[in-house]
Amino acid sequence: MRLDVVTLAPEALQPLLALGVIGRAFQSGIAELHTHNPRDFATDRYRKVDDEPYGGGAGMVLKPEPVFAAVEAIPLLPRRRVLLMSPQGRPLTQPDLRRWADGYEQLVLLCGHYEGFDERIRSLADEEVSIGDFVLTGGELPAAVVINGVVRLLPGTVGTAASLEDESHSGLLLEHPHYTRPAEFRGMTVPEVLRSGDHGAIARWRLEQQQQRTRERRPDLFARWQASQQTPEEQQRKP
């Protein structure tokens, strides 16, 4: 997969290239990362990329011309998606990461900066993405989150593909607890069922733990999971 990031701070993305399995994915060619600085496309002598907002107000706004020029200079592959990192975007979810990893060969990520960006920049994006209800100084950290989440799902990044199937947020239930040796540590013991060798009992225990954890920690997800388990007839009988 080709990943192109339009950013005023390309150095913020460089740590990804040396980050564990994500870094190895870049080194082995599973994914490739390219950064594009709008300042390189500014046409004035000062390489200006921001300006005061029309109507007044605090802060500076990212100008449209350098951003459009940067995007238009990127080699675009047939199956591509342009994502705008924005606190106004739709909250990022695991299904989004899976959809992008499976459905596209190129992601273009646009990072805002300063007080915000000219509204016309939104027209470049297919989707606006938020990683939470808070504001950062730029879109580089959210872009890094998206890149990390997508690249780890690409074939060959994670050694055991099955480990991606039952983790938290791969479905609607959170992941069950994990244990390893020793069987007892500082008075805390591994549940007996996990040491029993009874794979059926282990599967039932894990599902019960997933349900319990989700009910306690994310009741919103648990309610959605319960609804997903109902038959169409049961859903129709709801008042």
C-alpha positions as a printed NumPy array, in Angstrom:
array([[  0.   ,   0.   ,   0.   ],
       [  1.147,   3.525,  -0.794],
       [  0.623,   6.122,   1.952],
       [  0.947,   9.816,   1.094],
       [  0.782,  12.422,   3.86 ],
       [  0.369,  16.123,   3.112],
       [  1.887,  17.844,   6.131],
       [  3.847,  20.88 ,   7.257],
       [  5.73 ,  18.639,   9.699],
       [  6.956,  15.613,   7.72 ],
       [  9.489,  14.802,  10.442],
       [  6.582,  13.868,  12.727],
       [  5.909,  10.782,  10.573],
       [  9.476,   9.512,  10.378],
       [  9.354,   7.483,  13.637],
       [  6.856,   5.166,  11.938],
       [  9.642,   3.899,   9.701],
       [ 11.458,   2.419,  12.707],
       [  8.469,   1.333,  14.782],
       [  8.581,  -2.44 ,  15.365],
       [  6.462,  -4.484,  12.992],
       [  5.188,  -1.288,  11.325],
       [  8.75 ,  -0.232,  10.519],
       [  9.55 ,  -3.683,   9.187],
       [  6.48 ,  -3.496,   6.943],
       [  7.877,  -0.345,   5.376],
       [ 11.359,  -1.815,   5.109],
       [ 10.081,  -4.959,   3.405],
       [  7.9  ,  -3.105,   0.924],
       [  4.51 ,  -4.104,   2.305],
       [  3.797,  -0.389,   2.567],
       [  5.559,   2.752,   1.475],
       [  5.359,   6.185,   3.089],
       [  5.679,   9.496,   1.24 ],
       [  5.356,  12.97 ,   2.734],
       [  4.521,  16.167,   0.86 ],
       [  5.046,  19.588,   2.425],
       [  2.668,  22.303,   1.149],
       [  5.422,  24.828,   1.831],
       [  7.323,  23.338,  -1.105],
       [  4.407,  24.344,  -3.332],
       [  3.995,  27.918,  -2.109],
       [  4.645,  30.425,  -4.902],
       [  5.623,  33.57 ,  -3.001],
       [  9.164,  34.435,  -1.921],
       [  8.379,  33.689,   1.735],
       [  6.804,  30.282,   0.991],
       [  3.71 ,  31.374,   2.854],
       [  1.135,  28.663,   3.576],
       [ -1.203,  30.466,   5.974],
       [ -3.141,  33.728,   6.14 ],
       [ -5.607,  35.642,   8.287],
       [ -9.208,  34.417,   8.137],
       [-11.832,  36.423,   6.309],
       [-14.185,  38.037,   8.806],
       [-11.496,  38.275,  11.468],
       [-10.756,  35.998,  14.383],
       [ -7.812,  34.552,  16.249],
       [ -5.104,  32.499,  14.614],
       [ -4.038,  31.792,  11.059],
       [ -5.695,  29.562,   8.47 ],
       [ -3.995,  27.153,   6.073],
       [ -4.283,  28.49 ,   2.529],
       [ -5.861,  26.331,  -0.198],
       [ -3.373,  26.89 ,  -3.045],
       [ -0.329,  25.072,  -1.579],
       [ -2.426,  22.167,  -0.325],
       [ -4.202,  21.687,  -3.65 ],
       [ -0.868,  21.873,  -5.476],
       [  0.677,  19.295,  -3.121],
       [ -2.196,  16.854,  -3.599],
       [ -2.239,  17.328,  -7.362],
       [  1.484,  16.526,  -7.514],
       [  1.014,  13.12 ,  -5.857],
       [  0.962,  10.106,  -8.19 ],
       [ -2.558,   8.798,  -7.747],
       [ -3.307,   5.089,  -7.977],
       [ -6.678,   3.77 ,  -9.215],
       [ -7.916,   2.499,  -5.841],
       [ -7.212,   5.447,  -3.549],
       [ -8.923,   7.209,  -0.66 ],
       [ -8.23 ,  10.758,   0.508],
       [ -8.66 ,  11.277,   4.26 ],
       [ -8.744,  14.648,   5.998],
       [ -7.614,  14.586,   9.618],
       [-10.097,  16.802,  11.449],
       [-11.675,  17.015,  14.936],
       [-14.942,  17.531,  13.055],
       [-14.617,  14.195,  11.288],
       [-16.351,  10.907,  12.001],
       [-14.751,   9.018,  14.899],
       [-12.209,   6.457,  13.76 ],
       [-13.174,   2.81 ,  14.265],
       [-11.524,  -0.548,  13.679],
       [-13.891,  -1.335,  10.774],
       [-12.638,   1.851,   9.081],
       [ -9.052,   0.621,   9.315],
       [-10.049,  -2.785,   7.96 ],
       [-12.047,  -1.202,   5.116],
       [ -9.107,   0.962,   4.03 ],
       [ -6.577,  -1.866,   4.384],
       [ -8.673,  -4.268,   2.322],
       [-10.241,  -1.897,  -0.184],
       [ -7.534,   0.504,  -1.292],
       [ -3.981,   0.507,  -2.627],
       [ -3.338,   4.141,  -1.675],
       [ -4.324,   6.433,   1.174],
       [ -3.705,  10.173,   0.963],
       [ -3.869,  11.81 ,   4.402],
       [ -4.288,  15.567,   4.724],
       [ -3.023,  17.183,   7.925],
       [ -4.296,  20.568,   9.036],
       [ -2.294,  23.034,  11.062],
       [ -2.556,  26.442,  12.709],
       [ -6.079,  27.547,  13.662],
       [ -7.576,  25.463,  10.894],
       [ -7.705,  25.211,   7.131],
       [ -9.53 ,  26.991,   4.35 ],
       [-12.944,  25.366,   3.953],
       [-12.283,  24.637,   0.286],
       [ -9.611,  22.112,   1.267],
       [-12.423,  19.824,   2.428],
       [-13.391,  19.298,  -1.209],
       [-10.198,  17.281,  -1.708],
       [-11.217,  14.6  ,   0.801],
       [-13.377,  11.521,   0.457],
       [-13.713,  11.259,   4.239],
       [-12.989,  13.34 ,   7.329],
       [-11.528,  11.39 ,  10.24 ],
       [-11.269,  12.204,  13.945],
       [ -9.442,  10.189,  16.611],
       [-11.415,  11.748,  19.475],
       [-13.274,  14.734,  20.83 ],
       [-10.238,  16.919,  21.404],
       [ -8.038,  19.307,  19.434],
       [ -4.318,  18.94 ,  18.652],
       [ -1.882,  21.38 ,  17.062],
       [ -1.957,  19.473,  13.778],
       [ -3.144,  16.358,  12.026],
       [  0.165,  14.5  ,  12.115],
       [ -0.523,  12.401,  15.209],
       [ -3.983,  11.362,  13.968],
       [ -2.418,  10.509,  10.597],
       [  0.194,   8.363,  12.364],
       [ -2.601,   6.558,  14.223],
       [ -4.387,   5.779,  10.959],
       [ -1.178,   4.62 ,   9.285],
       [ -0.267,   2.375,  12.214],
       [ -3.751,   0.878,  12.345],
       [ -3.943,   0.237,   8.605],
       [ -0.417,  -1.098,   8.031],
       [ -0.692,  -3.666,  10.829],
       [ -3.679,  -5.149,   8.977],
       [ -1.854,  -5.536,   5.677],
       [ -0.913,  -9.141,   4.789],
       [  2.581,  -9.952,   5.977],
       [  2.902,  -7.222,   8.616],
       [  1.879,  -9.335,  11.602],
       [  3.431, -12.793,  11.726],
       [  0.273, -14.603,  12.801],
       [ -2.723, -13.284,  10.895],
       [ -5.104, -15.098,  13.255],
       [ -4.011, -12.761,  16.054],
       [ -5.853,  -9.951,  14.25 ],
       [ -9.18 , -11.766,  14.203],
       [-10.247, -11.891,  17.853],
       [ -8.757,  -8.672,  19.241],
       [-10.698,  -5.784,  20.753],
       [-12.871,  -3.907,  18.263],
       [-12.407,  -6.481,  15.49 ],
       [-16.034,  -7.238,  16.359],
       [-18.251,  -5.496,  18.899],
       [-16.828,  -7.278,  21.949],
       [-13.612,  -6.333,  23.717],
       [-10.833,  -8.887,  23.81 ],
       [-10.7  , -11.538,  26.545],
       [ -7.862, -11.601,  29.145],
       [ -4.528, -13.182,  28.256],
       [ -2.086, -15.026,  30.518],
       [  1.334, -16.603,  30.109],
       [  3.864, -18.336,  32.378],
       [  4.312, -18.478,  35.327],
       [  1.006, -19.955,  36.431],
       [  1.241, -17.982,  39.684],
       [  2.8  , -14.557,  40.162],
       [  2.647, -12.607,  43.438],
       [ -0.472, -14.427,  44.497],
       [ -2.224, -13.923,  41.159],
       [ -2.985, -17.185,  39.365],
       [ -3.888, -18.145,  35.835],
       [ -7.518, -19.345,  35.673],
       [ -7.695, -23.105,  35.912],
       [ -9.761, -23.426,  32.735],
       [ -6.867, -22.063,  30.66 ],
       [ -4.608, -24.804,  32.008],
       [ -7.173, -27.567,  31.515],
       [ -6.477, -28.341,  27.851],
       [-10.245, -28.379,  27.235],
       [-10.488, -26.198,  24.143],
       [-14.282, -26.074,  24.226],
       [-14.294, -24.872,  27.832],
       [-11.568, -22.352,  27.036],
       [-13.593, -20.943,  24.112],
       [-16.696, -20.618,  26.307],
       [-14.683, -18.926,  29.09 ],
       [-13.156, -16.466,  26.657],
       [-16.521, -15.512,  25.204],
       [-17.944, -15.053,  28.711],
       [-14.991, -12.819,  29.58 ],
       [-15.473, -10.797,  26.412],
       [-19.114, -10.237,  27.25 ],
       [-18.374,  -9.336,  30.858],
       [-15.584,  -6.914,  29.991],
       [-17.608,  -5.219,  27.3  ],
       [-20.665,  -4.93 ,  29.557],
       [-18.577,  -3.329,  32.307],
       [-16.206,  -1.168,  30.263],
       [-18.165,  -0.29 ,  27.13 ],
       [-21.893,  -0.703,  27.716],
       [-22.542,   1.105,  24.439],
       [-20.69 ,  -1.596,  22.516],
       [-22.345,  -4.343,  24.547],
       [-25.804,  -3.006,  23.661],
       [-24.854,  -3.025,  19.975],
       [-23.514,  -6.57 ,  20.301],
       [-26.719,  -7.757,  21.957],
       [-28.742,  -6.223,  19.155],
       [-26.55 ,  -7.937,  16.561],
       [-27.32 , -11.331,  18.134],
       [-31.069, -10.953,  17.671],
       [-32.886, -12.551,  14.783],
       [-34.821, -10.312,  12.351],
       [-38.042, -11.585,  13.942],
       [-36.862, -10.582,  17.431],
       [-35.859,  -7.139,  16.184],
       [-39.274,  -6.652,  14.586],
       [-41.004,  -7.503,  17.882],
       [-39.309,  -4.562,  19.629],
       [-41.804,  -1.927,  20.756]])
